[in-house]
């Protein structure tokens, strides 16, 4: 009963904080008194964007929550429209980003899990590969973009490569660590039962290492979702990152805010799914 009350209190507090933030947003975006002089010349466009010009209506500056809600509703009424490369709905753009993430992430898991299983069982292989992993792992995913563009010469495939290379390492390291940490007693029982290599892997090692492997996959997905947005801003011709940059160039701040919120909500949904998967494979020793 106490747990339910604490959860309810947390939910109510979240609503209160959301209301307070919306109220502060509304107050901060109220029209200010006209300045003494109107900004002109080459700074006029920037002043218009920031709502600093006396000749600029308030709606052209940073949007209020009401204005944002109106603009977001207009955008969400046709999320999958496609009127050309620079005029596609936000749902279409979000789907393009998710497709790239799933392809690159799937390739990373397909490589990292088998290799991690081998590294966890063969210490010599782990020691041999460790220097390469420690050198390549800290490299920013975006640092790979020039090399990828020069060699692959395809923006779509470059985005997939960036996802692959950034999500590979957490899955690989967690898989290797999880396999290496399987309790010796369980392996001895498998030997006593004369289980073959495949049966030992399927019935003992994988179930024991599954929570750690899923943790690595969860971290890898989070990094992948962060990286694809930045990559699409640089070289994308579609995707939610490209949408953000394109709407910024069009001075549509409401659409930028909407895209940022969708990026966060999508990331939360992906993380929640992996959290549920992690709980389903967990066990008490």
BELKA-V97211 format. One record per helix or strand. SS is the DSSP state (helix for helix, strand for strand). FROM is the first residue (numbers start at 1). TO is the last residue. If there is no record, write none. Layout:
ss | from | to
SS | FROM | TO
SS | FROM | TO
This chain:
ss | from | to
helix | 2 | 28
helix | 41 | 50
helix | 58 | 60
helix | 65 | 76
strand | 82 | 82
strand | 88 | 88
helix | 90 | 121
helix | 123 | 137
helix | 141 | 152
helix | 155 | 180
helix | 184 | 192
helix | 197 | 235
helix | 240 | 249
helix | 253 | 281
